[in-house]
């Protein structure tokens, strides 16, 4: 669990505090016995919070998250390369994933000029800080690219069946021998391994939030050379950018715009009756947290981060269960096109659960080994083709829901 940081005027040290009790929150999450809070209504603060994500110093913006926007747009283009009729090769797509500045990897010239890339950010947060795990995760996404070109493209005219890659349905969907769509595994897996990990375990993680030098510079308003922001401010904005950097209007995000990652699914979960309001919870927590950085109120900052941990993690879990249950129903109706598409999305969201953050424990809601165990149930035998009775899918759904405070029925709406 995150510790609270107290600013005592002139920063002479970091004092570790237990989280103080708050007022009871709303139905999206309530205070628990540990004092952790989960909704913005529980945060007490005495500074102004803007209506939109606009922060200035001397009438000039202090907000910058261009690198995060670049990666979201790169991800969108890469997803478009998972096309059985593409003129790209596996090497082309892997080059885009591991883009070098001025490389000719994208249709967007601005992205080609960018020094940013996706690959090195996958599973690379400061809090995880495991080079072996990061390399394994990055190689997994590279393997999805290789397998798409090796297994799917040559089989685009083959009718898929148990143990045979090809297409299903009239739309159609292109799947491997187990019924899995590699583009969906890639897309939904990156929601966790890139976006959630960078937000919750890196820029808003313990290592950066608790960095004494960053806190001192923020308290003294020591700006980065040539910039109008402190390191602390910039790190918070970078977290924000991974969520909203491709939205229709990043300072007041409502619709997904060009986003293909987390924000898209925040909006979808928000449209479900049991989770209505979650979109505002997340956006408001970001605004309160950023305003707390400006106000140098590090306790409120920690409160806002706890809300973000809880609400963002819930989005990932809800979508995992939603697609598992939708896939189960489609399988029962022998609607394989929809079933395999949904189950592929579920597979990616389940993979993403290992990057979530439980504010009660400071750990993921499901550990790496727990996630691997769930995925192995989907991988077993002939994969999705073997799941027609729904037993395994219900078992996985219940395992996930039990880690959170929602029911399978709520998530399956």
C-alpha positions in Angstrom: 0.0 0.0 0.0 1.2 3.5 -0.7 2.3 5.5 2.3 1.2 9.1 2.8 3.7 11.9 2.2 3.4 14.9 4.5 4.8 18.3 3.4 5.8 20.2 6.6 6.6 23.5 4.9 10.3 23.2 4.2 10.8 19.6 3.2 13.1 18.2 5.8 12.2 14.5 5.3 9.6 12.0 4.3 7.3 11.0 7.1 5.5 7.6 6.7 1.9 7.7 7.7 -1.0 5.3 7.7 -3.9 6.4 5.5 -6.4 8.4 7.5 -10.0 7.4 7.6 -12.3 9.2 5.1 -16.0 9.8 4.7 -18.0 7.0 3.1 -18.0 7.0 -0.7 -20.6 6.2 -3.3 -21.6 2.9 -4.9 -18.5 2.7 -7.1 -16.4 1.8 -4.2 -16.2 2.6 -0.5 -13.6 3.0 2.2 -12.3 -0.2 3.6 -10.8 -1.2 7.0 -7.3 -0.2 6.0 -8.3 3.4 5.3 -7.8 3.2 1.6 -10.3 5.2 -0.4 -11.7 4.4 -3.8 -13.9 7.3 -4.8 -13.2 11.0 -5.3 -16.1 12.0 -3.0 -13.9 10.7 -0.1 -11.0 13.0 -0.9 -10.7 16.1 1.4 -8.9 19.0 -0.2 -8.8 22.8 0.2 -7.4 24.0 -3.1 -9.1 24.7 -6.4 -9.5 21.9 -9.0 -10.1 23.1 -12.6 -13.0 21.9 -14.7 -10.7 20.6 -17.4 -7.1 19.3 -17.4 -5.6 22.8 -17.7 -2.7 23.9 -15.5 -0.5 26.9 -16.0 2.4 28.8 -14.6 2.8 32.5 -15.5 -0.1 32.1 -17.9 1.8 29.3 -19.8 0.8 25.7 -19.8 2.7 23.3 -17.6 1.1 20.2 -19.1 3.0 18.0 -21.6 2.3 14.4 -22.7 3.3 14.4 -26.4 5.3 11.2 -26.0 2.4 9.3 -24.6 0.1 10.5 -27.4 2.7 9.4 -30.0 2.8 5.9 -28.5 -1.0 5.6 -28.5 -1.1 6.7 -32.2 1.7 4.3 -33.0 -0.2 1.5 -31.4 -3.3 2.4 -33.5 -1.3 2.2 -36.7 0.4 -1.1 -35.7 -3.0 -2.6 -35.0 -4.0 -1.7 -38.6 -1.1 -3.7 -39.8 -2.7 -6.9 -38.5 -4.5 -7.2 -41.8 -4.4 -10.4 -43.9 -4.2 -8.2 -47.1 -1.5 -5.9 -45.8 1.6 -5.1 -47.9 3.6 -5.1 -44.6 5.9 -7.9 -43.5 6.5 -9.1 -40.0 9.8 -7.3 -40.0 8.0 -4.0 -41.0 5.6 -4.4 -38.1 8.3 -5.3 -35.6 10.3 -2.3 -36.8 7.2 -0.1 -36.0 6.9 -1.7 -32.6 10.5 -0.9 -31.9 10.5 2.4 -33.8 13.7 4.5 -34.3 13.6 8.2 -34.8 13.1 9.1 -38.5 12.4 5.5 -39.4 9.9 5.0 -42.1 7.5 2.8 -40.1 4.2 4.7 -40.1 1.8 6.4 -42.5 1.9 9.5 -40.2 5.1 11.5 -40.9 5.0 13.0 -37.4 5.2 9.5 -35.9 8.1 8.6 -38.2 10.0 11.7 -36.9 9.2 10.8 -33.2 11.9 9.5 -31.0 9.3 7.4 -29.1 8.6 3.7 -29.4 6.3 1.2 -27.7 8.5 -1.9 -27.3 10.8 -0.6 -24.6 7.9 0.6 -22.5 6.2 -2.7 -22.3 6.2 -4.1 -18.7 9.1 -1.8 -17.9 7.7 0.2 -15.0 10.0 1.3 -12.2 7.9 -0.5 -9.6 8.1 -3.9 -11.4 11.8 -3.3 -12.2 12.3 -6.8 -13.5 14.4 -6.8 -16.7 13.8 -10.5 -17.3 10.0 -10.2 -17.0 10.0 -7.1 -19.2 12.0 -8.9 -21.9 9.6 -11.9 -21.8 6.6 -9.6 -22.0 8.1 -7.7 -25.0 8.9 -10.9 -26.7 5.4 -12.1 -26.3 4.0 -9.2 -28.2 6.7 -9.7 -30.9 5.6 -13.3 -31.1 2.0 -12.2 -31.8 3.4 -10.2 -34.8 5.4 -13.2 -36.1 2.6 -15.7 -35.6 0.1 -13.5 -37.4 2.3 -13.4 -40.5 3.4 -17.1 -40.2 0.0 -18.6 -39.3 -2.8 -16.3 -40.3 -1.9 -14.6 -43.5 -1.1 -17.9 -45.4 -4.4 -19.3 -44.1 -6.7 -16.3 -45.0 -8.7 -18.4 -47.5 -9.0 -21.5 -45.2 -12.1 -22.1 -43.2 -11.0 -22.4 -39.6 -11.7 -25.5 -37.6 -10.5 -27.2 -34.5 -6.7 -27.3 -34.9 -6.7 -25.4 -38.2 -6.0 -21.7 -38.6 -8.2 -19.7 -41.0 -11.3 -17.6 -41.0 -14.7 -17.9 -39.2 -17.9 -16.1 -40.0 -19.0 -13.9 -42.9 -17.3 -10.8 -41.6 -14.8 -12.7 -41.2 -12.5 -13.1 -38.2 -9.1 -14.6 -38.7 -8.0 -17.0 -36.0 -5.2 -19.4 -35.2 -5.6 -23.1 -34.6 -7.0 -22.5 -31.1 -9.5 -19.9 -32.3 -7.5 -16.8 -31.2 -7.1 -13.5 -33.0 -3.6 -12.2 -32.6 -4.6 -8.6 -33.1 -6.9 -8.8 -30.1 -4.3 -10.5 -27.9 -1.9 -7.7 -29.0 -4.3 -4.9 -28.5 -5.9 -5.9 -25.2 -2.6 -7.1 -23.8 -1.0 -3.8 -24.4 -3.8 -2.1 -22.4 -2.2 -3.7 -19.3 1.5 -4.1 -20.3 1.9 -0.6 -21.7 -0.9 1.7 -20.5 -1.9 0.4 -17.1 1.7 -0.5 -16.1 3.0 2.9 -17.1 0.2 4.7 -15.3 -0.1 2.8 -12.1 3.3 1.2 -11.6 5.6 3.8 -13.2 4.5 7.4 -13.3 2.2 7.1 -10.3 4.2 4.2 -8.8 6.0 4.1 -5.5 9.5 4.8 -6.9 8.6 8.0 -8.6 5.9 9.3 -6.2 8.2 8.7 -3.2 11.3 10.2 -4.8 12.6 12.7 -2.3 14.5 14.7 -4.9 11.4 15.0 -7.1 9.3 16.1 -4.1 11.9 18.7 -3.0 12.1 20.1 -6.5 8.3 20.3 -6.7 8.1 22.0 -3.3 10.7 24.5 -4.3 9.2 24.9 -7.8 12.5 23.9 -9.4 11.6 23.5 -13.1 13.2 21.2 -15.5 15.8 23.0 -17.7 14.1 24.7 -20.6 10.6 23.7 -19.4 7.7 25.2 -17.5 7.1 22.3 -15.2 8.7 20.3 -12.4 9.6 16.7 -12.8 6.8 15.8 -10.4 4.2 17.7 -12.5 5.5 16.2 -15.7 5.4 12.6 -14.4 1.8 13.0 -13.4 1.0 14.4 -16.9 2.7 11.5 -18.6 0.4 9.1 -16.6 -2.6 11.2 -17.7 -1.3 11.1 -21.3 -1.3 7.3 -21.5 -5.0 7.4 -20.7 -6.2 10.4 -22.6 -3.5 11.3 -25.1 -5.5 10.2 -28.1 -9.0 11.2 -26.9 -11.2 13.5 -28.9 -10.4 16.4 -26.5 -7.6 15.5 -24.2 -8.2 18.3 -21.7 -11.9 17.4 -21.4 -12.1 13.8 -22.7 -15.6 12.5 -23.3 -15.4 10.4 -26.5 -12.6 8.0 -27.3 -11.5 9.8 -30.5 -8.5 7.9 -32.0 -7.9 5.9 -28.8 -7.7 2.1 -29.2 -6.5 1.3 -25.6 -7.6 2.1 -22.1 -9.8 5.2 -22.5 -12.0 3.4 -25.1 -12.9 0.8 -22.4 -13.3 3.3 -19.7 -16.1 4.8 -21.8 -17.6 1.3 -22.4 -17.6 0.3 -18.8 -19.1 3.7 -17.9 -22.1 2.8 -20.1 -22.9 -0.2 -18.0 -25.5 0.4 -15.3 -23.5 -1.1 -12.5 -20.5 1.1 -13.3 -22.0 4.3 -14.4 -19.9 7.2 -13.3 -16.5 5.4 -13.4 -15.4 7.7 -16.3 -15.9 10.8 -14.2 -14.2 9.1 -11.2 -11.1 8.5 -13.2 -11.0 11.9 -14.8 -11.7 13.7 -11.6 -9.1 11.8 -9.7 -6.5 12.8 -12.3 -7.5 16.5 -12.0 -7.5 16.4 -8.2 -4.1 14.6 -8.2 -2.5 17.1 -10.5 -4.0 20.0 -8.6 -2.5 18.4 -5.4 0.9 18.4 -7.0 0.6 22.1 -7.7 -0.7 22.8 -4.2 2.1 20.6 -2.8 -0.4 18.6 -0.9 1.2 15.2 -1.1 -1.4 13.5 1.1 -4.2 14.4 -1.3 -2.0 13.3 -4.2 -1.8 9.8 -2.6 -5.6 9.8 -2.1 -6.1 10.5 -5.8 -3.6 7.8 -6.8 -5.5 5.2 -4.6 -8.7 6.1 -6.5 -7.0 5.7 -9.8 -5.5 2.4 -8.8 -8.9 1.1 -7.8 -11.0 2.4 -10.7 -8.6 1.8 -13.5 -8.0 -1.8 -12.3 -11.7 -2.3 -12.1 -12.1 -1.3 -15.8 -9.7 -4.1 -16.9 -11.4 -6.7 -14.7 -14.9 -5.8 -15.8 -14.0 -6.1 -19.5 -12.3 -9.4 -19.0 -15.4 -10.8 -17.4 -17.7 -9.1 -19.9 -15.9 -10.8 -22.9 -15.7 -14.2 -21.2 -19.4 -14.2 -20.6 -20.3 -12.9 -24.1 -18.0 -15.5 -25.6 -19.7 -18.2 -23.5 -23.1 -17.2 -24.8 -21.9 -16.9 -28.4 -20.3 -20.4 -28.2 -23.6 -21.8 -27.0 -25.3 -20.4 -30.0 -22.5 -21.6 -32.3 -21.8 -18.1 -33.3 -18.1 -18.7 -33.6 -17.2 -15.4 -35.3 -18.4 -13.4 -32.3 -17.4 -16.0 -29.8 -13.7 -16.2 -30.8 -13.5 -12.4 -31.2 -14.8 -11.8 -27.7 -12.7 -14.6 -26.1 -9.6 -13.2 -27.8 -10.4 -9.8 -26.2 -11.0 -11.5 -22.9 -7.6 -13.3 -23.2 -5.8 -10.0 -23.6 -7.7 -8.3 -20.7 -6.9 -11.3 -18.4 -3.2 -10.9 -19.4 -3.5 -7.2 -18.5 -4.7 -8.0 -14.9 -1.2 -8.7 -13.7 -0.4 -5.0 -14.2 -3.3 -3.7 -12.1 -2.7 -2.2 -8.7 -4.7 -3.0 -5.5 -4.5 0.1 -3.2 -5.0 -2.2 -0.2 -1.9 -4.2 -0.9 0.2 -2.3 -3.4 0.3 -5.5 -5.5 -1.6 -6.5 -8.6 -5.2 -7.8 -8.0 -4.0 -11.0 -9.7 -0.4 -12.1 -9.6 1.6 -13.2 -12.6 1.2 -16.8 -11.6 -2.5 -16.4 -11.1 -2.9 -14.8 -14.5 -0.8 -17.6 -16.1 -3.0 -20.2 -14.5 -6.2 -18.6 -15.9 -4.7 -18.2 -19.4 -3.5 -21.8 -19.4 -7.2 -22.9 -19.0 -8.0 -21.0 -22.2 -4.9 -22.3 -24.0 -5.4 -26.0 -23.1 -6.1 -28.5 -25.8 -7.7 -26.9 -28.8 -8.2 -23.6 -27.0 -11.5 -21.8 -27.6 -12.9 -24.7 -29.6 -13.0 -26.8 -26.4 -14.9 -24.3 -24.2 -18.4 -24.8 -25.6 -20.0 -26.0 -22.4 -19.1 -22.7 -20.6 -17.8 -24.3 -17.4 -14.2 -23.1 -17.7 -15.3 -19.6 -18.8 -17.7 -19.3 -15.8 -14.9 -20.5 -13.5 -12.5 -17.9 -14.8 -15.1 -15.1 -14.6 -15.9 -16.0 -11.0 -12.2 -16.1 -10.1 -11.7 -12.6 -11.4 -14.9 -11.1 -10.0 -14.0 -12.5 -6.5 -10.9 -10.4 -6.5 -12.9 -7.3 -6.9 -16.2 -5.9 -5.6 -18.5 -6.6 -8.5 -20.5 -9.7 -9.6 -20.2 -11.7 -12.8 -23.8 -10.7 -13.6 -23.0 -7.0 -13.3 -20.0 -7.3 -15.6 -21.9 -9.5 -18.1 -24.6 -6.9 -18.7 
